[in-house]
Amino acid sequence: YIDSLPGGRSLFPADADGHVTPLTRAACDAQAQYVAGKLMELYNFYRPDVTEATVQGFKKTLREVNALLSEGFIMNKHLGTSQITFADIMNLSLIERIVAHKEEALLDVWAGEDFGAIQGFYDTIFQES
């Protein structure tokens, strides 16, 4: 299990006493799985028969993820933090693919939408690395 980044920064926000509660750990894990499950819709765009319903469905998904990221990182709204968590790291590869393909495979999804929080998340993560 990934508990921290290199250098020791925890991927699970601690309480006022410096402890990571089981509830916080479970919330990060559950949110990581939920977001990943939604973002896996991305793989429908690697098929030749993408329908308008697929495009609209993924737009809806990205709007939801964009709203989650409006505070910077996935768990910020839920935990009142402003730090990278386990949920962010576990979804980074999917978000990276989405941003990489926004002008190709996902052009129809990205067109006319403001997914600035998704782009901002991506930019922030790679500035910190």
C-alpha positions as CSV (number, residue, x, y, z in Angstrom):
1,Y,0.0,0.0,0.0
2,I,1.3,3.4,-0.8
3,D,1.3,5.4,2.4
4,S,3.6,8.3,1.5
5,L,5.5,10.1,-1.3
6,P,9.3,10.0,-1.5
7,G,10.5,12.2,1.3
8,G,7.9,11.1,3.7
9,R,4.9,13.2,2.9
10,S,1.8,11.2,3.9
11,L,-0.8,10.5,1.2
12,F,-3.5,10.3,4.0
13,P,-4.3,13.6,5.8
14,A,-3.7,13.4,9.5
15,D,-5.9,14.7,12.3
16,A,-4.9,17.5,14.7
17,D,-2.9,14.9,16.7
18,G,-0.9,13.9,13.7
19,H,-2.7,10.5,13.3
20,V,-4.3,9.1,10.2
21,T,-7.7,7.8,11.2
22,P,-9.1,4.6,9.7
23,L,-12.1,6.7,8.4
24,T,-9.8,9.0,6.5
25,R,-7.9,6.1,5.0
26,A,-11.1,4.4,4.0
27,A,-12.5,7.6,2.5
28,C,-9.4,8.1,0.4
29,D,-9.5,4.5,-0.7
30,A,-13.2,4.6,-1.6
31,Q,-12.9,7.9,-3.5
32,A,-9.9,6.6,-5.4
33,Q,-11.9,3.5,-6.5
34,Y,-15.0,5.6,-7.3
35,V,-13.1,8.1,-9.5
36,A,-11.1,5.4,-11.2
37,G,-14.2,3.5,-12.0
38,K,-15.7,6.5,-13.6
39,L,-12.6,7.5,-15.5
40,M,-12.2,4.0,-17.0
41,E,-14.9,5.1,-19.5
42,L,-11.9,6.6,-21.2
43,Y,-11.1,3.3,-22.8
44,N,-14.3,3.4,-24.8
45,F,-12.6,6.0,-27.0
46,Y,-9.9,3.6,-28.1
47,R,-12.5,1.7,-30.1
48,P,-13.6,2.7,-33.6
49,D,-17.4,2.8,-32.9
50,V,-17.7,5.7,-30.5
51,T,-21.3,6.9,-30.3
52,E,-22.8,10.2,-29.4
53,A,-24.1,8.6,-26.2
54,T,-20.6,7.6,-25.3
55,V,-19.4,11.1,-25.8
56,Q,-22.2,12.6,-23.8
57,G,-21.7,10.1,-21.0
58,F,-18.0,10.8,-20.7
59,K,-18.7,14.5,-20.7
60,K,-20.9,14.0,-17.7
61,T,-18.2,12.0,-16.0
62,L,-15.6,14.6,-16.7
63,R,-17.9,17.4,-15.4
64,E,-18.2,15.4,-12.1
65,V,-14.5,14.9,-11.8
66,N,-13.8,18.5,-12.7
67,A,-16.1,19.5,-9.9
68,L,-14.2,17.2,-7.5
69,L,-11.0,18.9,-8.6
70,S,-12.3,22.4,-8.3
71,E,-10.6,22.7,-4.9
72,G,-7.3,21.4,-6.3
73,F,-7.1,17.7,-5.4
74,I,-9.7,14.9,-5.3
75,M,-10.2,14.8,-1.5
76,N,-10.0,18.5,-0.7
77,K,-13.8,19.0,-0.6
78,H,-14.4,15.9,1.4
79,L,-11.6,16.3,4.0
80,G,-11.1,20.0,4.0
81,T,-7.4,19.6,3.1
82,S,-5.2,21.0,0.4
83,Q,-2.8,18.1,-0.2
84,I,-2.2,15.3,-2.6
85,T,-3.7,12.1,-1.3
86,F,-3.8,8.5,-2.2
87,A,-6.9,9.1,-4.4
88,D,-4.9,11.6,-6.5
89,I,-1.9,9.3,-7.0
90,M,-4.2,6.3,-7.9
91,N,-6.0,8.3,-10.6
92,L,-3.1,10.3,-11.9
93,S,-2.4,7.9,-14.9
94,L,-6.0,8.1,-16.0
95,I,-6.1,11.9,-15.8
96,E,-2.8,12.1,-17.5
97,R,-4.2,10.1,-20.4
98,I,-7.3,12.3,-20.6
99,V,-5.2,15.4,-20.8
100,A,-2.9,13.9,-23.3
101,H,-5.8,12.9,-25.6
102,K,-7.9,16.0,-25.3
103,E,-6.9,17.2,-28.7
104,E,-7.2,13.8,-30.4
105,A,-9.4,10.9,-29.3
106,L,-11.3,13.1,-26.8
107,L,-11.7,16.2,-29.0
108,D,-15.5,15.7,-29.1
109,V,-15.7,15.3,-25.4
110,W,-13.5,18.3,-24.5
111,A,-15.1,20.6,-27.2
112,G,-17.3,23.4,-25.7
113,E,-16.5,22.3,-22.1
114,D,-14.5,23.9,-19.4
115,F,-12.5,21.2,-17.7
116,G,-10.0,23.7,-16.2
117,A,-9.8,22.0,-12.9
118,I,-8.8,18.7,-14.5
119,Q,-6.1,20.6,-16.5
120,G,-5.1,22.5,-13.3
121,F,-4.8,19.3,-11.3
122,Y,-2.5,17.8,-14.0
123,D,-0.4,20.9,-14.2
124,T,-0.1,21.1,-10.4
125,I,1.0,17.5,-10.0
126,F,3.7,17.8,-12.6
127,Q,5.0,21.1,-11.1
128,E,5.4,19.3,-7.8
129,S,7.3,16.3,-9.1
